[in-house]
Amino acid sequence: SEIPADNQANLEATIRRSLEVGINHIETARGYGTSEMQLGQILPKFPREKLIVQTKVNPVADDQKFRETFEQSLQNLKLDYIDLLGIHGINNAESFDNTMRTGGCLEVAQQLQAEGKVRFIGFSTHGSKDVIIKAINTNQFDYVNLHWYYINQWNWEAITAANNHDMGVFIISPSDKGGMLYKPPQKLVNLCDPLSPMVFNDLFCLSHRNVHTLSLGAARPEDFDEHLKTLEYLDRADEILPPILSKLEQEAIATLGEDWVKTWETNLPPWETTPGEVNIPVILWLLNLARAYDLVDYAKKRYNLLGNGSHWFPGNKADQLDELDLKQTLADSPHADKIPQMLAKAHQMLAGAEVKRLSKS
């Protein structure tokens, strides 16, 4: 009753449009506000066998609470079963243990599967590559939702591991988390020509056969149109992508310097062992994107999640550098002398109001 009628009508029109163009994988989560309830007013109108519905439930210490939360999701969606149930956020040791321990959330999901309420079980993650690979290598999951796109290729090893276990690979939010590509800076538009940045990124992801599904995040029926342009290029990706990839790399080198581009990540400390839990790799990555490709708005949004993103986007900003001694933690970096100044530059360029994750706002 609190949802404006035009909002709900727009959602239904968007779902109808997705099915018209052959997109039948609908993904939501218990933590996405009213999403499940709104979809529950729409999905039963369509032939059930034509839909692939995915929802996600956070792993918690209380396995009964996990089951109750899932049952609420099923009720919200007004469905008899869920095609894909994702353990939502295997991001760290605690969420891994809540999922995998004897009597944990995975066992509950498997019980739901035996009851016919779930077809396949996977997990979503914003965690480190090591955590993701550890979960994949349990060989207990059918698919994984993770981050991987042009500007963030850190999880390729995890994708390879998933392929080795015959798991589906679902890319989380490549247009938004991949650079807010629905409103790209002009510099990036020029570098991706003759494709739009969004189509370039879609093609980059789908040209790797290890990747199976992209989340499009459509907010209106017409939002599918730009993504669908990607399909006409799939057979020619080997011809179309290399010149664009070359332009992007050359621009990064011209802006940042070849030595920095090729070695900036070498021997950087993880945020957990860094004084003040400063997330040095992420901060430098965001600074690189802002400087090389003018992705300043994107970098600001992500930077200001630091310190406020819990295990979904961990570590802190570089706002206390005067109080921290980073010399020892950076000792093995080839850029040890330069990095403190780079961190200060990043904070000066990107700091602003704190940002909350969608599910917290």
Summary of the structure (lengths in Angstrom):
residues: 361
radius of gyration: 21.2
end to end distance: 20.0
largest distance: 61.6
contacts: 1146
relative contact order: 0.08
helix: 52%
strand: 11%
